[in-house]
Amino acid sequence: MNYHYPIDPDWTTEEVMDVVQFFNTIEQAYEDHVVKEQILDHYKKFKQVIPAKSDEKSMFKDFEKQSGYIPYQVVKRAQEADINAKVSMK
């Protein structure tokens, strides 16, 4: 992992942890698999830190440029998946 998470220095420690945990979940979906509920739970916490859609899109693009992973696709696939499904982007 040779990239940095898009973090705002004004966030609280808890907010930073929520955002990092969300992006870790995205990585896990690409590298292995993640249970649908885990993705959606971390996304919900992420949205509490980043409520504006424009800010979300900006962070997603920044993360995608650095990592090659596309958060939007993981969240979308999780939202469309059956209950208790595992999401994998392999």
Buried (B, 14 or more C-beta within 10 A) or exposed (E): EEEEBBEEEEBEEEBBEBBBBBBEBBBBBBEEEBBBEBBBBBBEBBBEBBEEEEEBEEBBBBBBEBBEBBBEBBBEBBEEBEEEBBBBBE
